[in-house]
Amino acid sequence: TLHAGDAIVCGLHYGKLRAMVNDRGNRLDKAGPSMPVEIQGLSGVPMAGDEFVAVADEKLAKQVSFHRRQKHRMRELVRSSKLTLEKYYEQMKGGLVKDLNLVIRADVQGSIEALADALHKLPSTEIKINIVHSATGAITESDIMLAAVSKAIILGFNVRPNPKVKELANEQGVDIRFYDVIYNVVNDIKAAMAGLMEPTYKEHILGRVEVRQTFNIPKVGTIAGCYVTEGKIQRGQPVRLLRDGVVIYDGKISSLRRFKDDVKEVQSGYECGLGIENYNDIKVGDVIECYYMEEIKPVVE
């Protein structure tokens, strides 16, 4: 039976039951089992489905509420720090993490040693691999909690978790990867590392043209009458304007014509008219170089 004045706890909140009313709006001093009532006195608004209990005194109610809040805060912290291998890639690209923490579980000690040796041989200039724990046997609840706290990914080699452990991993947001070939483990980690490293770029010259005339076109700007001396020139590609061997401007071709026709490219030995995006100070004798940049993705050997 619930009485007015009882110390109460509901979900994360506690208080002293100041008032109770039934479904007719009548004030009550007590309420029995299965009796619907509205109450006043909780420190906050509980969630639907939260357990409601009366305890010995308000001090105990406050303690219960405090411990529940602590557990709730830890669950939310773990949930917000959930780290899958895919999310790790994203965080690395954003510069949020520099270490990759791993928990390794394997069938035999030899597998652990071989796996650890293979991972430690990977280049670690930009990314550091930390094996925070390794052991033989099935994946345990302790592994899950350790991975959750250390933001680690669990590598299971020829082992599997039981349903209870798998459920805990889902609750704690821990990513478990399963393997039976060391080569596949290393490839996954290498692919992650390669995808996170900054690519390099190599410049390729497409062609060069010599400016022989210039025309000022109203509402268009300066159009250069050119002769392609080398390679080819392509509309939309980046170009640099050279004057006496010095780079004056870097931009893009905005227009490219052969006589009155718009064209996509002009080969060596032909004349053309071209305009450069947002640039009009083109002079006779200037050289315009057309090029493109090749992205070279890093490879982890």
C-alpha positions in Angstrom: 0.0 0.0 0.0 1.2 3.5 -0.9 0.8 6.2 1.6 1.0 10.0 1.4 4.3 11.1 2.8 6.2 7.9 1.6 9.7 8.2 0.3 9.5 7.2 -3.4 11.8 6.4 -6.3 10.8 6.1 -9.9 13.4 5.6 -12.6 16.1 8.2 -12.1 14.0 10.4 -9.8 13.1 10.4 -6.1 11.1 12.4 -3.7 8.5 12.5 -1.0 4.9 11.7 -2.0 3.2 15.0 -1.3 -0.2 14.3 -2.8 -2.2 11.5 -4.5 -5.5 11.7 -6.4 -7.5 9.0 -8.0 -9.1 8.9 -11.5 -12.0 11.0 -10.3 -9.7 13.8 -9.0 -10.3 12.9 -5.3 -7.4 13.3 -3.0 -6.3 10.1 -1.3 -4.2 9.3 1.8 -3.4 5.8 0.6 -3.7 3.6 -2.4 -3.7 -0.2 -2.7 -2.5 -2.6 -5.4 -3.8 -2.1 -9.0 -5.3 1.3 -8.1 -4.5 4.0 -10.7 -3.4 7.3 -9.1 -1.6 10.5 -10.0 1.1 11.6 -7.6 3.2 14.7 -6.8 6.6 15.0 -5.2 9.1 13.5 -7.6 12.3 15.4 -8.4 11.7 15.0 -12.2 9.6 13.4 -14.8 10.2 9.7 -15.2 10.0 7.7 -18.4 7.0 5.5 -19.3 7.7 2.0 -18.0 10.0 3.1 -15.1 9.7 1.1 -12.0 8.0 2.9 -9.1 8.9 1.9 -5.5 8.4 3.2 -2.0 11.5 3.0 0.3 12.2 3.4 4.0 13.1 7.1 4.0 14.0 10.0 1.7 17.7 9.5 2.4 17.6 6.0 0.9 15.5 7.2 -2.0 18.1 9.8 -2.8 20.9 7.2 -2.7 19.0 4.8 -5.0 18.3 7.7 -7.4 22.0 8.7 -7.3 23.3 5.2 -8.1 20.7 4.9 -10.9 21.8 8.2 -12.4 25.5 7.1 -12.2 24.7 3.8 -14.1 22.6 5.7 -16.6 25.4 8.2 -17.2 27.9 5.3 -17.8 25.6 3.6 -20.3 25.1 6.9 -22.2 28.9 7.5 -22.2 29.6 4.0 -23.6 26.8 4.4 -26.1 28.2 7.8 -27.3 31.7 6.4 -27.5 30.7 3.3 -29.6 33.6 2.7 -32.0 33.2 0.4 -35.0 36.0 0.0 -37.5 34.0 2.1 -40.0 33.5 4.9 -37.4 37.2 4.7 -36.6 38.0 5.5 -40.2 35.7 8.5 -40.1 37.2 9.8 -36.8 40.8 9.3 -38.1 40.0 11.3 -41.2 38.7 14.1 -38.9 41.9 13.9 -36.8 39.9 12.8 -33.7 42.0 9.6 -33.0 45.6 8.6 -33.5 45.6 5.2 -31.9 43.7 2.0 -32.8 43.1 -0.1 -29.7 42.5 -3.8 -30.1 41.4 -6.7 -27.9 42.5 -10.0 -29.4 40.9 -13.4 -28.6 42.1 -16.5 -30.3 41.9 -20.3 -30.2 45.5 -20.9 -29.2 48.5 -18.8 -28.0 50.3 -19.4 -31.3 47.6 -17.6 -33.2 47.8 -14.6 -30.8 51.6 -14.4 -31.2 51.4 -14.6 -35.0 48.6 -12.1 -35.2 50.3 -9.6 -32.8 53.6 -10.0 -34.7 51.9 -9.3 -38.1 50.1 -6.2 -36.8 53.2 -4.8 -35.1 55.1 -5.1 -38.4 52.7 -2.6 -40.0 54.0 0.9 -40.5 53.0 3.1 -37.5 54.2 6.6 -38.5 50.8 8.1 -38.5 48.7 5.5 -36.8 49.6 3.5 -33.7 48.2 0.1 -33.0 47.8 -0.8 -29.4 46.9 -4.4 -28.3 45.3 -3.6 -24.9 44.6 -7.2 -24.1 45.0 -10.7 -25.6 44.0 -14.1 -24.4 43.0 -17.6 -25.6 39.4 -18.9 -25.4 36.0 -17.6 -26.1 35.2 -13.9 -26.0 34.0 -13.0 -22.5 32.0 -10.3 -20.8 35.2 -8.9 -19.3 36.6 -8.4 -22.9 33.4 -6.5 -23.8 33.7 -4.2 -20.8 37.4 -3.6 -21.4 36.8 -2.8 -25.0 34.0 -0.4 -24.1 36.2 1.5 -21.6 39.3 1.6 -23.8 37.3 2.2 -27.1 38.8 -0.9 -28.5 37.7 -3.2 -31.3 37.7 -6.9 -30.6 39.3 -9.3 -33.0 38.1 -12.9 -32.6 40.3 -15.4 -34.3 38.6 -18.9 -34.5 36.5 -18.0 -31.5 32.9 -16.8 -31.0 31.0 -15.2 -28.1 28.0 -16.9 -26.5 24.6 -15.2 -26.9 24.8 -13.5 -23.5 28.2 -11.9 -24.4 27.0 -11.0 -27.9 24.0 -9.2 -26.3 26.3 -7.3 -23.9 28.5 -6.3 -26.9 25.4 -4.8 -28.6 24.4 -3.0 -25.4 27.9 -1.6 -24.9 28.3 -0.7 -28.5 31.5 -2.9 -28.9 32.5 -3.9 -32.5 33.6 -7.6 -32.7 35.3 -8.8 -35.9 35.6 -12.5 -36.6 38.4 -14.1 -38.6 39.9 -17.5 -39.4 42.9 -16.3 -41.6 45.5 -13.9 -40.3 46.0 -12.5 -43.8 42.4 -11.2 -43.7 43.0 -9.5 -40.3 46.1 -7.7 -41.6 44.4 -6.8 -44.8 41.5 -5.1 -42.9 43.8 -3.1 -40.7 46.1 -2.2 -43.7 43.1 -1.0 -45.7 42.0 1.1 -42.7 45.4 2.6 -42.4 45.8 3.3 -46.1 42.4 4.9 -46.3 43.3 7.2 -43.5 46.6 8.5 -44.8 46.8 11.6 -46.8 47.1 10.9 -50.6 49.9 12.4 -52.7 49.5 14.1 -56.0 51.5 14.0 -59.2 51.3 16.6 -61.9 50.9 15.7 -65.6 51.3 18.3 -68.3 48.6 17.9 -71.0 49.9 20.6 -73.4 51.1 24.1 -73.9 49.9 27.0 -76.1 51.4 30.3 -77.1 49.3 33.4 -77.0 49.6 35.2 -80.4 46.6 37.6 -80.2 44.2 38.9 -77.6 40.6 40.1 -78.0 38.5 42.0 -75.5 34.9 40.7 -75.8 32.2 42.7 -74.1 30.5 40.8 -71.2 32.9 37.9 -71.8 36.4 39.3 -71.1 39.7 38.6 -72.7 39.9 35.8 -75.3 43.4 34.7 -76.2 44.1 33.6 -79.8 46.6 30.8 -79.3 48.6 28.1 -81.1 49.0 24.7 -79.5 52.7 24.1 -79.5 52.8 20.8 -77.5 50.3 18.1 -76.5 46.7 19.2 -76.3 44.5 21.7 -74.4 41.2 20.7 -72.8 38.3 22.8 -71.6 37.6 22.6 -67.9 41.2 21.5 -67.0 43.4 23.6 -64.7 45.9 25.9 -66.5 48.7 28.2 -65.5 49.7 31.4 -67.3 53.5 31.9 -67.7 55.1 35.2 -68.5 58.9 35.1 -69.1 59.0 31.7 -67.3 57.2 33.1 -64.2 53.7 31.8 -63.1 51.4 34.7 -63.2 48.0 33.0 -62.6 46.6 29.6 -61.9 43.0 28.9 -62.9 40.7 27.0 -65.3 39.8 27.3 -69.0 36.3 28.8 -69.2 35.9 28.7 -72.9 37.6 26.9 -75.8 36.9 27.5 -79.5 38.1 26.5 -83.0 36.9 29.3 -85.3 33.2 29.6 -84.3 32.8 26.2 -82.8 32.9 25.3 -79.1 35.2 22.3 -78.7 36.3 20.1 -75.8 40.0 19.9 -76.8 42.5 21.1 -79.4 45.5 19.1 -80.4 49.1 20.2 -81.1 49.6 22.1 -84.4 46.2 23.8 -84.3 45.0 27.3 -83.5 42.3 28.1 -80.9 40.7 30.8 -78.9 40.5 30.4 -75.1 39.4 32.2 -72.0 40.5 31.8 -68.5 38.1 31.8 -65.6 38.1 35.2 -63.7 41.3 36.4 -65.5 41.7 39.0 -68.3 45.3 40.2 -68.1 46.5 37.9 -70.9 49.2 39.3 -73.1 50.7 38.4 -76.5 53.7 36.1 -75.9 52.3 34.5 -72.7 52.5 30.7 -72.5 49.5 28.8 -71.1 50.2 25.4 -69.7 47.3 22.9 -69.3 47.7 20.1 -66.8 45.9 17.7 -64.5 46.7 16.3 -61.0 46.8 12.5 -60.5 45.8 11.4 -57.0 48.1 8.6 -55.7 46.6 6.7 -52.9 49.0 5.5 -50.2 49.7 1.9 -49.9 50.6 0.1 -46.6 53.2 -2.5 -47.4 
